[in-house]
Amino acid sequence: MPHRVDIHVGQKIRQRRWLTGMTQQKLAELVGIKFQQIQKYETGANRVSASRLWDIADALGIDVAFFFEGLKSEAELAKTGAENVPADVMGDKEAMDLIRSYYSIPEDQRRRLFELARVLSDVA
């Protein structure tokens, strides 16, 4: 069974790849591996070595620390309990497409859409 850290790192790889519009094939080419390996990393089936994670971060134009953002220790998890947002929301393709679409909207319209979403969530 995959370790939760490997799953988290894989989700962050997928998240960044989707946000940049990069395919698994393109990322694999930039890193010098087969796209199937990227698939295995993204699902947490295979653990990413430190040097490979460095190469992936470079290909995606981010710092390696990005892959560990939001990762909580076992003690923190025990204290916080359940949250309203699913743990894998950033690993959801629909959510990532929504985020990409949101940022393609002109800023003034985006602010109005954000306020509308805030009002709707308060009503729900």
C-alpha positions as CSV (number, residue, x, y, z in Angstrom):
1,M,0.0,0.0,0.0
2,P,1.4,3.4,-0.9
3,H,2.6,5.7,1.8
4,R,0.5,8.8,2.3
5,V,3.5,11.1,1.6
6,D,4.1,9.4,-1.8
7,I,0.4,9.9,-2.6
8,H,0.6,13.5,-1.6
9,V,3.7,14.2,-3.7
10,G,2.1,12.4,-6.7
11,Q,-1.1,14.6,-6.3
12,K,1.1,17.7,-6.3
13,I,2.9,16.5,-9.4
14,R,-0.4,16.0,-11.2
15,Q,-1.8,19.3,-9.8
16,R,1.1,21.4,-11.2
17,R,1.2,19.4,-14.5
18,W,-2.5,20.1,-15.0
19,L,-2.3,23.8,-14.1
20,T,0.5,24.3,-16.7
21,G,-1.5,22.2,-19.3
22,M,1.4,19.8,-19.6
23,T,0.8,16.2,-20.6
24,Q,2.3,13.2,-18.9
25,Q,4.2,12.5,-22.1
26,K,5.7,15.9,-22.2
27,L,6.7,15.8,-18.6
28,A,8.3,12.4,-19.1
29,E,10.2,13.6,-22.1
30,L,11.6,16.6,-20.1
31,V,12.6,14.4,-17.3
32,G,14.0,11.6,-19.5
33,I,11.6,8.8,-18.5
34,K,8.6,7.0,-19.9
35,F,5.1,8.5,-19.3
36,Q,4.0,5.3,-17.5
37,Q,6.5,6.2,-14.8
38,I,4.8,9.6,-14.4
39,Q,1.5,7.8,-14.1
40,K,2.9,5.7,-11.3
41,Y,4.3,8.7,-9.5
42,E,1.0,10.6,-9.7
43,T,-0.9,7.7,-8.2
44,G,1.7,7.1,-5.5
45,A,2.2,3.6,-6.8
46,N,5.9,4.4,-7.2
47,R,8.0,6.5,-4.8
48,V,9.9,9.4,-6.4
49,S,13.6,9.6,-5.6
50,A,15.0,12.9,-4.5
51,S,17.0,13.4,-7.7
52,R,14.0,12.6,-9.9
53,L,11.8,14.9,-7.8
54,W,14.4,17.7,-8.4
55,D,14.2,17.0,-12.2
56,I,10.4,17.1,-12.1
57,A,10.3,20.3,-10.2
58,D,12.8,21.9,-12.7
59,A,10.6,20.7,-15.6
60,L,7.5,22.2,-14.0
61,G,9.2,25.4,-13.1
62,I,8.7,25.2,-9.3
63,D,10.7,24.7,-6.1
64,V,10.9,21.1,-4.7
65,A,9.3,22.3,-1.5
66,F,6.0,22.8,-3.5
67,F,5.5,19.0,-3.4
68,F,5.3,19.0,0.4
69,E,3.1,22.0,0.9
70,G,0.0,21.1,2.8
71,L,1.4,17.9,4.1
72,K,0.5,17.4,7.7
73,S,2.3,15.3,10.3
74,E,0.5,12.4,12.0
75,A,0.1,14.5,15.1
76,E,-1.4,17.4,13.1
77,L,-3.8,15.0,11.4
78,A,-5.0,13.7,14.7
79,K,-5.6,17.2,16.1
80,T,-7.5,18.7,13.1
81,G,-10.0,16.0,12.4
82,A,-12.3,16.1,9.3
83,E,-12.4,19.2,7.1
84,N,-15.1,20.5,4.7
85,V,-12.8,20.2,1.7
86,P,-11.9,16.7,0.5
87,A,-8.2,15.8,1.0
88,D,-7.7,15.1,-2.7
89,V,-9.5,18.1,-4.1
90,M,-6.3,19.3,-5.9
91,G,-5.9,15.9,-7.4
92,D,-9.4,16.1,-9.0
93,K,-9.2,16.9,-12.7
94,E,-12.5,18.7,-12.6
95,A,-11.3,21.0,-9.8
96,M,-8.0,21.6,-11.7
97,D,-9.9,22.5,-14.9
98,L,-12.1,24.9,-12.9
99,I,-9.0,26.6,-11.5
100,R,-7.4,26.9,-14.9
101,S,-10.6,28.3,-16.3
102,Y,-11.1,30.7,-13.4
103,Y,-7.6,32.3,-14.0
104,S,-8.3,32.7,-17.7
105,I,-11.2,35.1,-16.9
106,P,-10.3,38.8,-16.9
107,E,-9.5,40.0,-13.4
108,D,-12.5,42.3,-12.8
109,Q,-15.0,39.6,-13.9
110,R,-13.0,37.0,-11.8
111,R,-13.5,39.1,-8.7
112,R,-17.2,39.3,-9.3
113,L,-17.4,35.5,-9.9
114,F,-15.5,35.0,-6.7
115,E,-17.9,37.2,-4.7
116,L,-20.8,35.3,-6.2
117,A,-19.3,32.0,-5.2
118,R,-18.7,33.3,-1.7
119,V,-22.4,34.4,-1.4
120,L,-23.6,31.1,-2.7
121,S,-21.5,29.1,-0.3
122,D,-22.8,31.2,2.7
123,V,-26.4,30.4,1.6
124,A,-25.7,26.6,1.3
